């Protein structure tokens, strides 16, 4: 190695170390450790929390004030003003509103969040799943659309629900139903993603000759089931579109493609976040040297221009993971075994100190220092404004 190359590597190490040790801000807790054994992500201004004393769930606001007392065996975050709960002493789910009033009586073995004024619920007695409205009225059932009753869909997205049907060989075909229970896109795909940006990514098989099955293909469809375009054979693992962009995998590397099929970010990364949301993002190129010592965590802006990069291995520390994508200006990054948060230029805003760390949402992030010590921290970028 010549002297110039050595100087470049030393400079990168020093730069990376500076990024990882500078500009850290004092952390402020919204919910200090020790109060709860579980905290679910903030949704519609409320946090679902599990008390340590009796193991019951209730809801608090961002200031830690009780809004709905702890009185449930189980609870989910709010969605469209409803949260599914299992009241203490019961074993079935119902739904409450944001005042804590039980508005849909417990009667379900499992539930999904409300979306588009509908929720998917599991009815006891071997009947499988059904779709209800905000009054608890059944709008349609798995049987009414000839769907597999034991394969429970998640939730409506942009007015359509991804549903499944099993054939005689127990192979699943995917289609989409609307909020009235009409099957608007037939069961015909081997895999689908939910609708986002008015399109869905689907996987099908081309019929070849007299055969019923042929080569697999990936395509983008609209809400009427029309194929907008088919992806190249070497492109797969395409995720949902957000802000007109989706991640894809080609020849072992990840890139980004738009809804017209134009490559927006060349597939050169070993890792990219699964859901691009139109803002800053990260990408990892591991490098060729042992232990990824030549690899980098690249930080990109919304135009996919590099804003910073960090060595995966620097100053005796290794970047070993990331959580989701940038959210509210910060990215959760794991260094060795501990999580912290960096900004879009790669500076540590919250140094690594947590065993678990989630994305920021509504100015808050759920973190943990141990299995029994969960807390909520405030976004220092927001609180410093």
C-alpha positions as CSV (number, residue, x, y, z in Angstrom):
1,X,0.0,0.0,0.0
2,X,1.5,3.4,-1.0
3,X,1.6,6.3,1.3
4,X,-1.2,8.2,-0.4
5,X,-3.7,5.4,0.0
6,X,-2.6,4.9,3.6
7,X,-3.3,8.6,4.3
8,X,-6.7,8.4,2.7
9,X,-7.7,5.4,4.9
10,X,-6.4,7.1,8.1
11,X,-8.4,10.3,7.1
12,X,-11.6,8.3,6.7
13,X,-11.1,6.6,10.0
14,X,-10.6,9.9,11.8
15,X,-13.6,11.4,10.0
16,X,-15.8,8.5,10.9
17,X,-14.7,8.6,14.5
18,X,-15.5,12.3,14.6
19,X,-19.0,11.7,13.2
20,X,-19.7,9.0,15.7
21,X,-18.5,11.1,18.7
22,X,-19.5,14.6,18.0
23,X,-22.7,16.7,18.1
24,X,-24.5,14.2,20.4
25,X,-27.3,16.1,22.2
26,X,-28.6,15.5,25.7
27,X,-31.4,13.0,25.6
28,X,-34.8,13.8,27.0
29,X,-37.3,11.2,28.1
30,X,-41.0,11.5,27.5
31,X,-41.5,8.3,29.5
32,X,-38.6,7.4,31.7
33,X,-37.5,3.7,32.2
34,X,-39.1,1.6,34.9
35,X,-42.8,2.5,34.6
36,X,-44.0,0.0,31.9
37,X,-43.0,-3.4,30.7
38,X,-44.3,-2.7,27.2
39,X,-45.0,0.4,25.1
40,X,-46.5,0.3,21.6
41,X,-45.8,3.0,19.0
42,X,-47.5,6.4,19.2
43,X,-50.6,6.5,17.1
44,X,-53.2,9.3,16.9
45,X,-51.7,11.0,20.0
46,X,-51.8,8.0,22.3
47,X,-49.5,5.2,23.4
48,X,-50.7,1.8,24.4
49,X,-48.7,0.7,27.5
50,X,-48.5,-2.3,29.8
51,X,-48.2,-1.7,33.5
52,X,-45.6,-3.6,35.5
53,X,-47.8,-3.8,38.6
54,X,-50.7,-5.8,37.2
55,X,-49.8,-6.5,33.6
56,X,-52.8,-4.6,32.2
57,X,-52.9,-2.3,29.2
58,X,-54.1,1.3,29.0
59,X,-53.4,4.5,27.1
60,X,-51.3,7.5,27.9
61,X,-50.5,10.7,26.0
62,X,-47.0,12.0,25.1
63,X,-46.7,13.7,28.5
64,X,-47.2,10.3,30.3
65,X,-50.7,11.3,31.5
66,X,-53.3,8.5,31.7
67,X,-56.1,9.0,29.1
68,X,-57.7,5.5,29.3
69,X,-57.0,3.6,32.5
70,X,-55.1,0.3,32.5
71,X,-58.0,-2.2,32.3
72,X,-57.2,-4.5,29.3
73,X,-55.5,-7.8,29.0
74,X,-54.4,-6.8,25.5
75,X,-54.6,-3.7,23.4
76,X,-53.5,-2.4,20.0
77,X,-52.6,1.2,18.8
78,X,-55.5,3.4,17.7
79,X,-56.4,3.5,14.0
80,X,-59.2,5.8,12.6
81,X,-60.2,6.5,16.2
82,X,-60.6,2.8,17.2
83,X,-58.4,0.4,19.2
84,X,-59.0,-3.3,19.6
85,X,-58.8,-4.5,23.2
86,X,-59.4,-7.6,25.4
87,X,-61.0,-6.3,28.6
88,X,-59.8,-7.7,31.9
89,X,-61.6,-10.9,32.7
90,X,-62.5,-11.5,29.0
91,X,-60.8,-13.6,26.3
92,X,-62.2,-12.0,23.1
93,X,-61.5,-8.7,21.4
94,X,-63.7,-5.7,21.0
95,X,-63.1,-2.1,20.0
96,X,-63.0,1.1,22.1
97,X,-63.0,4.7,21.0
98,X,-60.6,7.4,22.2
99,X,-62.6,8.2,25.3
100,X,-62.3,4.5,26.3
101,X,-65.9,3.7,25.6
102,X,-66.5,0.1,24.4
103,X,-68.2,0.7,21.0
104,X,-67.9,-2.8,19.5
105,X,-68.6,-5.5,22.0
106,X,-65.9,-8.3,22.5
107,X,-66.7,-11.2,20.2
108,X,-63.6,-11.8,18.1
109,X,-60.6,-14.2,18.5
110,X,-58.4,-11.7,16.6
111,X,-58.6,-8.3,15.0
112,X,-56.9,-6.0,12.5
113,X,-56.8,-2.1,12.6
114,X,-59.6,-0.1,11.1
115,X,-58.8,1.4,7.7
116,X,-61.2,2.9,5.1
117,X,-64.0,2.5,7.8
118,X,-63.5,-1.3,7.8
119,X,-61.7,-3.9,10.0
120,X,-61.0,-7.5,9.5
121,X,-61.9,-9.7,12.5
122,X,-61.7,-13.4,13.3
123,X,-65.1,-14.9,14.4
124,X,-65.1,-17.8,16.8
125,X,-66.7,-21.1,16.0
126,X,-64.6,-22.0,13.0
127,X,-66.2,-19.4,10.8
128,X,-62.9,-17.7,9.9
129,X,-62.6,-14.0,9.1
130,X,-65.0,-11.3,8.3
131,X,-65.1,-7.6,7.4
132,X,-67.0,-5.3,9.8
133,X,-67.8,-1.6,9.7
134,X,-67.5,0.9,12.6
135,X,-70.8,-0.2,14.0
136,X,-69.6,-3.8,14.2
137,X,-71.9,-4.9,11.3
138,X,-70.5,-7.6,9.1
139,X,-70.1,-6.3,5.6
140,X,-68.8,-9.5,4.0
141,X,-67.1,-12.7,5.0
142,X,-64.4,-14.9,3.6
143,X,-67.0,-17.3,2.4
144,X,-68.9,-14.6,0.5
145,X,-65.9,-13.9,-1.7
146,X,-64.7,-17.5,-1.8
147,X,-61.5,-16.6,0.1
148,X,-59.5,-19.0,2.3
149,X,-61.2,-18.5,5.7
150,X,-58.1,-19.3,7.8
151,X,-55.8,-16.9,6.0
152,X,-56.7,-13.6,7.6
153,X,-56.0,-10.4,5.5
154,X,-54.5,-7.4,7.2
155,X,-56.2,-4.2,6.4
156,X,-57.6,-2.1,3.5
157,X,-55.1,0.1,1.7
158,X,-56.4,2.8,-0.6
159,X,-59.8,1.1,-0.6
160,X,-58.7,-2.4,-1.5
161,X,-58.0,-5.5,0.6
162,X,-55.4,-8.1,-0.4
163,X,-57.2,-11.5,-0.2
164,X,-56.2,-15.1,-0.7
165,X,-57.7,-18.3,-2.2
166,X,-56.2,-21.8,-1.9
167,X,-56.4,-24.2,-4.8
168,X,-56.7,-28.0,-4.5
169,X,-53.0,-28.3,-4.0
170,X,-53.1,-25.6,-1.2
171,X,-51.2,-23.1,-3.4
172,X,-52.4,-19.6,-2.7
173,X,-53.7,-17.2,-5.3
174,X,-54.0,-13.5,-4.5
175,X,-56.6,-10.9,-5.5
176,X,-58.2,-7.7,-4.2
177,X,-61.7,-6.9,-2.8
178,X,-63.2,-3.5,-2.2
179,X,-64.9,-2.2,0.9
180,X,-68.3,-3.5,-0.2
181,X,-67.0,-7.0,-0.6
182,X,-66.8,-7.1,-4.4
183,X,-63.8,-9.1,-5.8
184,X,-62.5,-6.4,-8.1
185,X,-59.2,-8.1,-9.1
186,X,-59.6,-11.9,-9.4
187,X,-57.5,-14.5,-7.6
188,X,-54.7,-14.9,-10.2
189,X,-51.4,-13.9,-8.7
190,X,-48.9,-16.0,-6.8
191,X,-47.9,-13.0,-4.7
192,X,-49.0,-9.4,-4.2
193,X,-48.2,-6.3,-2.2
194,X,-50.9,-4.0,-1.0
195,X,-51.9,-0.9,-3.0
196,X,-49.8,2.2,-2.4
197,X,-49.4,5.2,-4.7
198,X,-52.5,3.8,-6.6
199,X,-50.5,0.7,-7.8
200,X,-49.6,-2.7,-6.6
201,X,-46.6,-5.0,-7.3
202,X,-47.7,-8.5,-8.3
203,X,-46.1,-11.8,-9.2
204,X,-47.7,-14.1,-11.8
205,X,-46.8,-16.9,-14.2
206,X,-46.9,-16.7,-17.9
207,X,-48.7,-19.4,-19.8
208,X,-46.5,-21.1,-22.3
209,X,-47.9,-23.2,-25.1
210,X,-50.4,-25.8,-23.8
211,X,-49.1,-25.6,-20.3
212,X,-51.1,-23.9,-17.6
213,X,-48.0,-22.6,-15.8
214,X,-44.9,-21.0,-17.2
215,X,-42.2,-18.5,-16.3
216,X,-42.7,-16.2,-13.3
217,X,-42.9,-12.5,-13.9
218,X,-43.3,-9.3,-11.8
219,X,-45.6,-6.5,-12.9
220,X,-47.2,-3.3,-11.7
221,X,-51.0,-3.1,-11.9
222,X,-53.5,-0.3,-11.3
223,X,-56.7,-0.5,-9.2
224,X,-58.7,-2.1,-12.1
225,X,-56.2,-4.9,-12.4
226,X,-54.6,-3.5,-15.6
227,X,-50.9,-4.3,-16.1
228,X,-49.1,-1.0,-16.4
229,X,-45.7,-2.6,-17.2
230,X,-43.8,-5.8,-16.6
231,X,-40.4,-5.7,-15.0
232,X,-37.3,-7.0,-16.6
233,X,-36.6,-10.7,-15.9
234,X,-33.6,-9.9,-13.7
235,X,-35.6,-7.6,-11.4
236,X,-37.4,-9.0,-8.4
237,X,-38.1,-8.4,-4.7
238,X,-39.9,-5.2,-5.6
239,X,-41.5,-3.5,-2.6
240,X,-44.5,-1.2,-2.4
241,X,-44.3,2.2,-4.1
242,X,-44.2,5.4,-2.0
243,X,-43.8,8.8,-3.6
244,X,-43.5,7.1,-6.9
245,X,-40.5,5.0,-6.0
246,X,-39.9,1.4,-4.9
247,X,-36.9,-0.7,-4.0
248,X,-35.9,-3.6,-6.2
249,X,-33.3,-6.4,-6.3
250,X,-31.3,-7.1,-9.5
251,X,-28.4,-9.5,-9.8
252,X,-27.9,-9.5,-6.1
253,X,-27.9,-5.7,-5.6
254,X,-30.6,-3.2,-4.6
255,X,-31.7,-0.1,-6.4
256,X,-34.8,2.1,-6.9
257,X,-37.3,2.2,-9.7
258,X,-40.2,4.5,-10.5
259,X,-43.8,3.7,-11.6
260,X,-42.8,4.0,-15.2
261,X,-40.1,1.4,-14.9
262,X,-37.2,3.9,-15.0
263,X,-34.3,3.0,-12.8
264,X,-33.8,6.0,-10.4
265,X,-31.0,4.6,-8.3
266,X,-28.7,2.0,-9.9
267,X,-28.6,-1.4,-8.2
268,X,-25.2,-1.3,-6.5
269,X,-26.2,-1.6,-2.8
270,X,-26.0,-4.7,-0.7
271,X,-28.8,-3.2,1.5
272,X,-31.4,-0.5,1.1
273,X,-34.4,0.3,3.3
274,X,-37.5,-1.7,2.1
275,X,-39.9,1.3,2.0
276,X,-38.6,4.5,0.4
277,X,-40.8,7.4,1.6
278,X,-39.5,10.3,-0.6
279,X,-37.0,11.6,2.0
280,X,-33.4,10.9,2.9
281,X,-32.3,7.3,2.9
282,X,-29.4,5.0,3.5
283,X,-27.6,2.3,1.6
284,X,-24.9,-0.2,2.6
285,X,-22.0,-1.5,0.4
286,X,-20.1,-4.1,2.3
287,X,-16.8,-3.9,0.4
288,X,-14.5,-6.8,-0.4
289,X,-12.2,-6.8,2.5
290,X,-12.6,-9.2,5.4
291,X,-14.9,-8.1,8.3
292,X,-16.4,-5.4,5.9
293,X,-13.6,-3.1,6.8
294,X,-13.9,-1.4,3.4
295,X,-17.6,-1.2,3.5
296,X,-19.6,2.0,4.0
297,X,-23.0,3.1,5.2
298,X,-24.0,5.8,2.6
299,X,-26.4,8.5,3.4
300,X,-28.4,10.0,0.5
301,X,-30.9,12.9,0.2
302,X,-34.2,12.8,-1.7
303,X,-32.4,13.4,-5.0
304,X,-30.2,10.4,-4.2
305,X,-27.1,12.6,-3.8
306,X,-24.6,11.5,-1.1
307,X,-24.7,13.6,2.0
308,X,-22.3,11.5,4.0
309,X,-20.8,8.1,4.5
310,X,-19.5,6.1,7.5
311,X,-17.1,3.2,7.5
312,X,-18.9,0.1,8.7
313,X,-15.8,-0.7,10.8
314,X,-13.9,2.2,12.4
315,X,-12.1,2.9,15.6
316,X,-12.7,-0.6,16.8
317,X,-16.5,-0.3,16.4
318,X,-18.7,-1.9,13.8
319,X,-22.1,-0.8,12.4
320,X,-24.1,-4.0,12.7
321,X,-27.7,-2.9,11.8
322,X,-30.2,-0.2,11.0
323,X,-33.9,0.1,11.8
324,X,-36.3,1.2,9.0
325,X,-35.4,4.4,7.3
326,X,-34.8,8.0,8.3
327,X,-37.8,9.3,10.3
328,X,-38.1,12.9,11.5
329,X,-34.4,13.4,10.5
330,X,-33.0,10.5,12.5
331,X,-32.0,7.0,11.7
332,X,-31.6,4.2,14.3
333,X,-28.2,2.5,13.9
334,X,-26.7,-0.3,15.8
335,X,-23.0,-0.1,16.6
336,X,-21.8,-3.5,17.9
337,X,-24.6,-4.5,20.3
338,X,-26.1,-1.0,21.1
339,X,-28.4,1.3,19.3
340,X,-28.3,5.0,18.8
341,X,-29.4,7.6,16.3
342,X,-27.6,9.5,13.5
343,X,-28.6,12.5,11.4
344,X,-28.6,12.7,7.6
345,X,-24.9,13.7,7.6
346,X,-23.9,10.7,9.7
347,X,-23.4,12.5,13.1
348,X,-24.4,10.7,16.2
349,X,-27.2,12.8,17.7
350,X,-28.0,10.1,20.4
351,X,-24.9,7.9,21.0
352,X,-25.3,4.1,21.1
353,X,-26.8,3.0,24.5
354,X,-29.9,1.0,23.9
355,X,-30.5,-2.7,23.4
356,X,-33.5,-1.9,21.2
357,X,-34.5,1.3,19.4
358,X,-37.5,2.1,17.2
359,X,-38.2,4.8,14.6
360,X,-39.4,8.3,15.6
361,X,-43.1,8.9,15.2
362,X,-44.9,12.0,16.3
363,X,-41.7,13.2,17.9
364,X,-41.2,10.1,20.0
365,X,-39.3,6.8,19.8
366,X,-39.6,3.6,21.9
367,X,-36.2,2.4,23.2
368,X,-35.1,-0.3,25.7
369,X,-32.1,-0.7,27.9
370,X,-32.9,-4.3,28.8
371,X,-35.8,-6.8,28.4
372,X,-37.6,-5.2,31.4
373,X,-36.8,-1.5,30.9
374,X,-38.6,0.1,28.1
375,X,-39.0,3.9,27.7
376,X,-39.9,6.7,25.3
377,X,-37.4,9.4,24.2
378,X,-38.1,12.7,22.6
379,X,-36.6,13.7,19.2
380,X,-33.8,16.1,20.1
381,X,-34.0,17.7,16.6
382,X,-37.6,18.6,17.3
383,X,-37.2,19.8,20.9
384,X,-34.3,22.0,19.9
385,X,-36.3,24.0,17.4
